[in-house]
Amino acid sequence: MRTALHRWPQAIAGSDPPQGLEVMKMTKSALSKQRGGENATVRLGAPWRGRKIIVSLLAVGMAAVAGCGGGNTGPHTMSGNRIFEQNRPATVMIYAEFSASPKLVRPVLTDSAIKKLVDKVVTEESRGTIGTDTASFDNAAVEELSANIFDYFTPSNDPGDFLLEPKGFTQSFIGSGFIVTADGYVITNAHVAAPGDDVLKDGFSVPFAQEVAAYELNAWFKVMNDLTDKTLKDFSAAFAEYAYKKMDMGKTAASFTAVLGVAASGGDTANKGIRLDLVMAGDPAYVGSQKDVAIFKMEGKNNLPTVDIGDDTALQTGDHLYVLGYPKVATINDFLKPGQTFEPSFTTGQVSGKKTMQGGWSAIQTDASITHGNSGGPVFNDKGQVIGIATFGSIDEQGNEIQGFNFLVPTSILKEYLQKAGVKPGESQTTKLYSLGLDAYDGGHYKIAVTYFTQADNLFAGDEEILSWKQNSAQKVQSGADSTPFFYCWINACPSGS
């Protein structure tokens, strides 16, 4: 009996793998020949013993293949590491760049404003609160102007009389997002895609106000070269505030790219990603409905990795949550070695509760660490399904972040926007193969893992994570660590190309 089973693989070498009962018939034939030919008399019960062994062998084979990636029958609880590995190919960094040409109508001191300013300083001089020398007078005048700049400066009557010729300024942000369809629909926060004029103005005003303040300060210094450092500093700060409030930001332009974790950090981040087109955006968390969701579409892409969208309504306080994203402090940091591959950060926490937003819907509260750059990233349950979008945190009265009190837009809100946009999320073939490869790897079946990862790489070429798993699996096979059953291909569970 042992000899027949030993010869079985050789007897069918070069033919297509036998299936089911055909395997049993072939084995019965092999047993018969082993005992004297097709017409030899076989002791009663001998074929049954062979059949029992084959049935047992098939049962073992089916169990083995379940561990090779064929037993994934639906969502199941995953380890934190598996959630990370499963979903990082589809978790992207979003690079947003906004440009504008701010303008500032030239501020002027009218005759009445000059008289008011001089009278104020003369009064101080007569009271003896300042010296009688020219330097004291000049410094006192500029300090008074700085303290009450909006009372003295008024815009020129000529709306085209700009303090400086308008020129372009840019500001950039990074956020996170996740792919929900094979052809490249990407989810993030609305405040990543459309932060609003006030936020953009804050960003543009800093370099613009500094530039116009320096220009104006230089003009004043040419007339009054006896100003102290304190006076110059106070005037610069006051004029920057004036410029911020009076500037006209004009029209803004925006461009977006998604970096899929395969580009080295440093340099021109925008050129390392895939262009994104904005499909739809809700309201940032700080205005309107507060439904902070945006949908992008990647240009000309197929077979992209995807995440699984889950149901947030089943979440309970205390359930574990897992956050993937690109926090700026851990992605672009002067202390980190440049040239590293962009890789998402993974933090964990629990559901702390659900809180009603002013817009009338419930946000998910969590103690998982979330900060700038995480915005728009996926948050998973213990089955590796997205149940929310990392959106906003908490600050104290001084504006400092308070960790441990962060909030997510639930997937129930996300699904509203997906439906409006006509987007149907679903698992891509790349992710299906990649997941089966991870299953096989976890089971020690490295040969079949190589096949799955190779197929995934053929669909979505160049992804660093897929390539890494493929290489690791091949190394395991070469080292003799593979435990794939030799007969697994014969029961119709062998992937194409193995």
C-alpha positions as CSV (number, residue, x, y, z in Angstrom):
1,M,0.0,0.0,0.0
2,R,2.8,2.4,0.9
3,T,4.5,1.5,-2.4
4,A,1.4,2.3,-4.4
5,L,1.0,5.7,-2.8
6,H,4.7,6.4,-3.3
7,R,4.4,5.7,-7.0
8,W,1.1,7.6,-7.5
9,P,2.7,11.0,-8.4
10,Q,5.0,9.3,-10.9
11,A,2.2,7.4,-12.5
12,I,0.5,10.7,-13.5
13,A,3.5,12.8,-14.3
14,G,3.1,15.0,-17.3
15,S,-0.7,14.8,-17.3
16,D,-3.3,17.3,-16.0
17,P,-3.9,17.1,-12.3
18,P,-6.6,14.4,-11.6
19,Q,-9.8,15.5,-9.9
20,G,-12.0,14.0,-7.2
21,L,-13.3,10.5,-8.0
22,E,-10.8,10.2,-10.9
23,V,-8.0,10.3,-8.4
24,M,-9.7,7.4,-6.5
25,K,-10.1,5.4,-9.7
26,M,-6.5,5.9,-10.7
27,T,-5.4,4.9,-7.3
28,K,-7.5,1.8,-7.3
29,S,-6.0,0.9,-10.6
30,A,-2.5,1.4,-9.3
31,L,-3.3,-0.8,-6.3
32,S,-4.7,-3.5,-8.6
33,K,-1.6,-3.5,-10.8
34,Q,0.7,-3.6,-7.8
35,R,-1.0,-6.8,-6.8
36,G,-0.8,-8.6,-10.1
37,G,-2.5,-6.7,-12.9
38,E,-6.0,-5.4,-13.8
39,N,-7.6,-8.8,-13.6
40,A,-5.9,-10.1,-10.5
41,T,-8.0,-11.3,-7.7
42,V,-8.0,-8.8,-4.9
43,R,-8.8,-9.8,-1.4
44,L,-12.2,-8.6,-0.2
45,G,-11.9,-5.3,1.5
46,A,-8.5,-4.3,0.0
47,P,-10.0,-1.7,-2.4
48,W,-11.9,-0.2,0.5
49,R,-8.8,0.2,2.6
50,G,-7.2,2.0,-0.4
51,R,-10.3,4.2,-0.8
52,K,-10.3,5.1,2.9
53,I,-6.7,6.2,2.6
54,I,-7.5,8.3,-0.4
55,V,-10.6,9.9,1.2
56,S,-8.5,10.6,4.2
57,L,-5.7,12.0,2.1
58,L,-8.2,14.3,0.3
59,A,-9.6,15.5,3.6
60,V,-6.1,16.4,4.8
61,G,-5.4,18.1,1.4
62,M,-8.5,20.2,1.7
63,A,-7.5,21.3,5.2
64,A,-4.0,22.1,4.0
65,V,-5.3,24.2,1.1
66,A,-7.6,26.1,3.5
67,G,-4.3,27.3,5.0
68,C,-2.9,28.1,1.6
69,G,-5.4,30.9,1.0
70,G,-8.4,29.0,-0.1
71,G,-10.2,29.1,3.2
72,N,-11.0,32.9,3.4
73,T,-14.8,32.8,3.7
74,G,-15.4,36.3,4.9
75,P,-14.4,39.0,7.4
76,H,-12.7,37.5,10.4
77,T,-10.7,39.0,13.3
78,M,-7.2,39.9,12.3
79,S,-4.0,40.7,14.3
80,G,-2.9,44.3,14.3
81,N,0.1,43.4,12.1
82,R,-2.2,41.7,9.5
83,I,-4.5,44.8,9.4
84,F,-1.4,46.9,8.8
85,E,0.1,44.7,6.1
86,Q,-3.3,44.1,4.4
87,N,-4.2,47.7,4.0
88,R,-1.0,49.8,3.6
89,P,-0.8,49.3,-0.2
90,A,-4.2,51.1,-0.5
91,T,-3.5,53.8,2.1
92,V,-2.0,56.8,0.3
93,M,-0.4,60.1,1.2
94,I,-2.2,63.1,-0.4
95,Y,-0.1,66.0,-1.3
96,A,-2.2,69.2,-1.8
97,E,-0.7,72.4,-3.3
98,F,-2.5,75.7,-3.5
99,S,-1.4,78.8,-5.3
100,A,-2.5,82.4,-5.4
101,S,-1.3,85.9,-6.2
102,P,-2.3,88.1,-3.2
103,K,-2.5,91.8,-3.6
104,L,-2.4,94.7,-1.2
105,V,-3.6,98.2,-2.2
106,R,-1.0,100.6,-1.1
107,P,-1.7,102.0,2.5
108,V,-1.4,105.7,2.8
109,L,-1.3,108.3,5.6
110,T,-3.7,111.1,4.7
111,D,-3.0,114.7,5.8
112,S,-5.5,114.3,8.6
113,A,-3.9,111.1,9.8
114,I,-0.4,112.7,9.8
115,K,-1.7,115.7,11.8
116,K,-3.4,113.3,14.3
117,L,-0.2,111.3,14.7
118,V,2.1,114.4,15.1
119,D,-0.3,116.0,17.6
120,K,-0.3,112.8,19.7
121,V,3.5,112.7,19.8
122,V,3.9,116.4,20.5
123,T,1.5,116.0,23.5
124,E,3.7,113.2,24.8
125,E,6.7,115.3,24.3
126,S,5.2,118.2,26.2
127,R,4.3,115.9,29.1
128,G,7.9,114.8,29.3
129,T,7.1,111.2,28.6
130,I,9.5,111.2,25.7
131,G,12.7,113.1,24.9
132,T,12.9,116.2,22.9
133,D,15.5,114.9,20.4
134,T,14.6,113.8,16.9
135,A,15.3,110.1,17.5
136,S,12.9,110.1,20.5
137,F,10.2,111.8,18.4
138,D,10.7,109.4,15.5
139,N,10.5,106.3,17.6
140,A,7.5,107.5,19.5
141,A,5.7,108.3,16.3
142,V,6.3,104.9,14.8
143,E,5.4,103.1,18.1
144,E,2.1,105.1,18.1
145,L,1.5,104.1,14.5
146,S,2.2,100.5,15.2
147,A,-0.2,100.4,18.2
148,N,-3.1,101.9,16.3
149,I,-2.2,101.1,12.7
150,F,-5.8,100.8,11.5
151,D,-6.6,104.3,12.8
152,Y,-3.8,105.8,10.7
153,F,-3.4,103.8,7.5
154,T,-6.1,103.8,4.8
155,P,-6.0,102.1,1.4
156,S,-5.1,104.3,-1.6
157,N,-8.1,105.7,-3.6
158,D,-6.6,104.0,-6.7
159,P,-7.6,100.3,-6.4
160,G,-4.9,99.4,-8.9
161,D,-2.1,101.1,-6.8
162,F,-0.6,98.0,-5.2
163,L,2.2,98.2,-2.7
164,L,4.0,95.4,-4.6
165,E,3.4,93.9,-8.0
166,P,1.4,90.7,-7.5
167,K,3.3,87.5,-7.7
168,G,2.6,83.9,-7.1
169,F,2.7,82.3,-3.7
170,T,2.2,78.6,-2.9
171,Q,1.5,76.6,0.2
172,S,1.2,72.8,0.5
173,F,-0.3,70.4,2.9
174,I,-0.1,66.6,3.4
175,G,-3.0,64.4,4.3
176,S,-4.0,60.8,4.1
177,G,-6.5,58.8,2.0
178,F,-7.5,55.4,0.9
179,I,-8.4,53.7,-2.3
180,V,-11.9,52.1,-2.6
181,T,-12.1,51.0,-6.2
182,A,-9.7,49.2,-8.6
183,D,-9.8,52.2,-11.0
184,G,-8.7,54.7,-8.4
185,Y,-11.4,56.4,-6.4
186,V,-9.8,57.8,-3.3
187,I,-11.4,59.0,-0.1
188,T,-10.1,61.7,2.2
189,N,-11.3,64.6,4.3
190,A,-13.0,67.7,2.7
191,H,-10.6,69.9,4.7
192,V,-7.7,68.2,2.8
193,A,-9.3,68.9,-0.6
194,A,-11.0,72.2,0.1
195,P,-9.9,73.8,3.3
196,G,-11.7,77.0,2.7
197,D,-10.7,80.6,2.0
198,D,-10.0,81.5,5.6
199,V,-7.5,78.6,6.1
200,L,-5.8,79.4,2.8
201,K,-5.6,83.1,3.6
202,D,-3.9,82.2,6.8
203,G,-1.3,80.3,4.9
204,F,-0.7,82.8,2.2
205,S,-0.7,85.8,4.6
206,V,2.4,84.8,6.4
207,P,4.9,85.0,3.5
208,F,3.0,87.8,1.8
209,A,2.7,89.9,4.9
210,Q,6.3,89.4,5.8
211,E,7.4,90.5,2.3
212,V,5.2,93.7,2.2
213,A,6.1,94.5,5.8
214,A,9.8,94.3,4.9
215,Y,9.2,96.5,1.9
216,E,7.3,99.1,3.9
217,L,9.8,99.0,6.8
218,N,12.7,99.6,4.4
219,A,10.9,102.7,3.1
220,W,10.3,104.1,6.6
221,F,13.9,103.3,7.6
222,K,15.2,105.4,4.7
223,V,13.4,108.4,6.2
224,M,13.9,107.6,9.8
225,N,17.3,105.9,10.2
226,D,17.3,106.3,14.0
227,L,14.6,103.8,14.8
228,T,15.5,101.2,17.4
229,D,15.3,97.5,16.9
230,K,12.2,97.3,19.2
231,T,10.5,100.0,17.1
232,L,11.3,98.2,13.9
233,K,10.1,94.9,15.3
234,D,6.8,96.4,16.6
235,F,6.1,98.1,13.3
236,S,6.9,95.0,11.2
237,A,4.4,92.9,13.3
238,A,1.7,95.6,13.1
239,F,2.1,96.0,9.4
240,A,1.9,92.3,8.8
241,E,-1.4,92.2,10.7
242,Y,-2.6,95.1,8.5
243,A,-1.6,93.3,5.4
244,Y,-3.3,90.1,6.5
245,K,-6.6,91.9,7.1
246,K,-6.5,94.1,4.0
247,M,-5.0,91.7,1.4
248,D,-7.0,90.4,-1.5
249,M,-6.1,86.7,-2.0
250,G,-7.6,86.6,-5.5
251,K,-8.3,83.3,-7.2
252,T,-6.7,80.2,-5.9
253,A,-5.6,77.2,-7.9
254,A,-5.2,73.7,-6.5
255,S,-3.4,70.5,-7.5
256,F,-3.4,67.1,-5.8
257,T,-1.3,64.0,-6.0
258,A,-1.4,60.6,-4.3
259,V,1.8,59.0,-3.2
260,L,1.3,55.3,-2.8
261,G,4.3,54.6,-0.5
262,V,6.7,53.7,-3.3
263,A,8.5,57.0,-3.6
264,A,11.5,58.1,-1.6
265,S,11.0,61.1,0.7
266,G,12.6,64.4,0.1
267,G,12.7,66.5,-3.1
268,D,9.7,67.3,-5.2
269,T,6.9,65.2,-3.6
270,A,4.3,66.4,-6.0
271,N,6.1,64.7,-9.0
272,K,6.4,61.4,-7.2
273,G,2.7,60.7,-7.0
274,I,-0.3,60.1,-9.2
275,R,-2.5,63.1,-10.2
276,L,-5.9,63.3,-8.5
277,D,-9.0,65.0,-9.8
278,L,-11.6,66.2,-7.2
279,V,-14.9,64.6,-7.7
280,M,-16.9,65.8,-4.7
281,A,-16.3,67.4,-1.4
282,G,-18.5,68.0,1.7
283,D,-17.9,70.6,4.3
284,P,-14.8,70.8,6.6
285,A,-15.6,69.8,10.2
286,Y,-15.5,73.5,11.2
287,V,-18.3,74.7,8.9
288,G,-21.7,73.8,7.5
289,S,-22.9,70.2,7.7
290,Q,-19.4,69.2,9.1
291,K,-19.6,66.1,6.9
292,D,-15.9,66.2,6.2
293,V,-15.6,63.8,3.3
294,A,-14.0,64.2,-0.2
295,I,-13.7,61.9,-3.2
296,F,-10.9,62.0,-5.6
297,K,-10.2,60.1,-8.8
298,M,-6.8,59.0,-9.9
299,E,-5.9,59.5,-13.5
300,G,-5.7,56.5,-15.8
301,K,-5.1,53.8,-13.3
302,N,-6.5,50.2,-13.0
303,N,-6.0,47.2,-10.7
304,L,-5.1,49.4,-7.8
305,P,-5.1,47.9,-4.3
306,T,-8.3,48.7,-2.3
307,V,-9.6,48.7,1.3
308,D,-12.8,47.0,2.6
309,I,-15.5,49.4,3.7
310,G,-17.3,48.2,6.8
311,D,-20.3,49.1,8.9
312,D,-19.7,51.6,11.8
313,T,-23.2,51.1,13.3
314,A,-22.1,47.9,15.1
315,L,-19.2,49.6,16.9
316,Q,-19.4,49.7,20.7
317,T,-17.4,51.6,23.3
318,G,-14.3,49.7,24.1
319,D,-13.9,48.1,20.6
320,H,-10.4,48.2,19.2
321,L,-9.5,50.6,16.4
322,Y,-6.5,50.8,14.1
323,V,-5.4,54.0,12.4
324,L,-3.3,54.2,9.2
325,G,-2.0,57.4,7.8
326,Y,0.8,59.9,7.2
327,P,1.2,62.2,10.2
328,K,3.6,64.9,9.2
329,V,5.8,64.6,12.3
330,A,6.6,61.0,11.3
331,T,6.7,61.5,7.6
332,I,8.5,64.7,6.9
333,N,10.8,65.4,9.8
334,D,14.3,67.0,9.8
335,F,15.6,64.4,12.2
336,L,14.7,61.5,9.9
337,K,17.2,60.3,7.3
338,P,16.2,61.7,3.9
339,G,15.6,59.4,1.0
340,Q,13.5,56.8,2.9
341,T,10.4,55.3,1.4
342,F,7.2,57.0,2.4
343,E,5.4,54.6,4.7
344,P,2.2,55.0,6.7
345,S,2.3,55.1,10.5
346,F,0.1,52.7,12.4
347,T,-1.5,53.6,15.8
348,T,-4.1,51.9,17.8
349,G,-6.8,52.7,20.3
350,Q,-10.4,52.1,21.3
351,V,-13.8,53.5,20.7
352,S,-14.3,56.1,23.5
353,G,-17.9,57.0,22.5
354,K,-20.1,58.6,19.9
355,K,-20.7,62.3,20.0
356,T,-23.4,64.3,18.2
357,M,-22.0,67.0,15.9
358,Q,-23.6,70.4,15.4
359,G,-24.6,69.1,11.9
360,G,-26.9,66.5,13.6
361,W,-24.9,63.3,13.0
362,S,-22.7,61.2,15.3
363,A,-18.9,61.2,15.1
364,I,-16.8,58.4,16.6
365,Q,-14.6,59.4,19.5
366,T,-11.3,57.5,20.0
367,D,-8.2,57.7,22.1
368,A,-6.0,56.5,19.2
369,S,-3.2,58.9,18.3
370,I,-4.1,61.2,15.4
371,T,-2.4,64.4,14.4
372,H,-1.7,66.7,11.4
373,G,-1.3,64.6,8.3
374,N,-3.5,61.8,9.5
375,S,-6.5,63.7,8.2
376,G,-8.5,61.7,5.7
377,G,-6.8,58.4,6.6
378,P,-8.7,55.1,7.2
379,V,-9.5,53.8,10.6
380,F,-10.2,50.0,10.8
381,N,-12.1,47.6,13.1
382,D,-10.5,44.3,14.2
383,K,-11.7,42.7,11.0
384,G,-9.6,45.1,8.9
385,Q,-12.6,47.0,7.6
386,V,-12.7,50.8,7.4
387,I,-15.3,52.1,9.8
388,G,-14.3,55.8,9.9
389,I,-12.1,58.5,8.6
390,A,-9.5,60.2,10.9
391,T,-10.8,63.8,10.9
392,F,-10.1,66.1,13.9
393,G,-8.7,66.3,17.4
394,S,-8.9,68.6,20.4
395,I,-7.0,71.6,21.5
396,D,-6.6,73.6,24.7
397,E,-7.2,77.3,25.3
398,Q,-3.7,78.0,24.0
399,G,-4.2,76.1,20.8
400,N,-2.1,73.1,21.9
401,E,-3.2,69.6,20.8
402,I,-4.7,67.4,23.5
403,Q,-4.1,63.8,22.5
404,G,-6.6,61.0,23.4
405,F,-9.7,62.9,22.4
406,N,-9.9,62.5,18.6
407,F,-12.8,62.1,16.3
408,L,-13.7,60.2,13.1
409,V,-16.3,60.6,10.4
410,P,-18.1,57.3,10.3
411,T,-18.5,55.2,7.1
412,S,-22.2,55.7,7.2
413,I,-21.5,59.4,6.3
414,L,-18.9,58.3,3.7
415,K,-21.5,56.0,2.1
416,E,-23.8,58.9,1.5
417,Y,-21.1,60.6,-0.6
418,L,-20.2,57.4,-2.4
419,Q,-23.8,57.0,-3.4
420,K,-24.1,60.7,-4.5
421,A,-21.0,60.3,-6.7
422,G,-22.1,56.9,-8.1
423,V,-19.0,55.2,-6.8
424,K,-19.4,51.5,-5.8
425,P,-16.5,50.4,-3.6
426,G,-15.2,46.9,-4.0
427,E,-12.2,44.6,-3.6
428,S,-9.8,44.7,-6.5
429,Q,-8.3,41.6,-8.0
430,T,-4.9,42.9,-6.9
431,T,-6.0,43.0,-3.3
432,K,-7.7,39.6,-3.5
433,L,-4.5,38.0,-4.7
434,Y,-2.4,40.0,-2.2
435,S,-4.6,38.9,0.6
436,L,-4.4,35.3,-0.5
437,G,-0.7,35.6,-0.6
438,L,-0.6,36.9,3.0
439,D,-2.9,34.0,4.0
440,A,-0.5,31.5,2.4
441,Y,2.6,33.2,3.9
442,D,1.0,33.1,7.4
443,G,0.4,29.4,6.9
444,G,4.0,28.6,5.9
445,H,2.9,27.8,2.4
446,Y,5.5,30.0,0.7
447,K,5.4,28.4,-2.8
448,I,1.8,29.3,-3.2
449,A,2.5,32.7,-1.6
450,V,5.0,33.4,-4.3
451,T,2.4,32.6,-7.0
452,Y,-0.2,34.9,-5.5
453,F,2.2,37.7,-4.9
454,T,3.5,37.3,-8.5
455,Q,0.0,37.5,-9.9
456,A,-0.7,40.6,-7.8
457,D,2.5,42.2,-9.0
458,N,1.6,41.4,-12.6
459,L,-1.7,43.4,-12.1
460,F,-0.2,46.3,-10.2
461,A,3.5,46.4,-11.1
462,G,6.1,48.1,-8.9
463,D,4.3,48.2,-5.6
464,E,7.1,47.9,-3.0
465,E,5.1,46.0,-0.5
466,I,3.9,43.3,-2.9
467,L,7.5,42.9,-4.2
468,S,8.8,42.7,-0.7
469,W,6.4,39.9,0.2
470,K,7.1,38.1,-3.1
471,Q,10.9,38.2,-2.4
472,N,10.5,37.1,1.2
473,S,8.4,34.2,0.2
474,A,10.9,33.1,-2.5
475,Q,13.7,33.3,0.1
476,K,11.7,31.1,2.5
477,V,11.2,28.5,-0.3
478,Q,15.0,28.6,-1.1
479,S,15.8,28.1,2.6
480,G,13.7,25.0,2.8
481,A,11.2,26.5,5.1
482,D,8.2,25.9,2.8
483,S,5.5,23.5,4.2
484,T,3.1,23.5,1.2
485,P,1.7,19.9,0.8
486,F,3.1,18.3,-2.4
487,F,-0.4,17.2,-3.5
488,Y,-2.2,20.5,-3.1
489,C,-2.3,21.2,-6.9
490,W,-4.2,17.9,-7.5
491,I,-7.4,18.9,-5.7
492,N,-8.1,22.0,-7.9
493,A,-6.8,24.5,-5.4
494,C,-3.5,25.3,-7.1
495,P,-3.3,28.9,-8.4
496,S,-2.5,29.3,-12.1
497,G,1.2,29.4,-12.8
498,S,2.4,27.4,-9.7
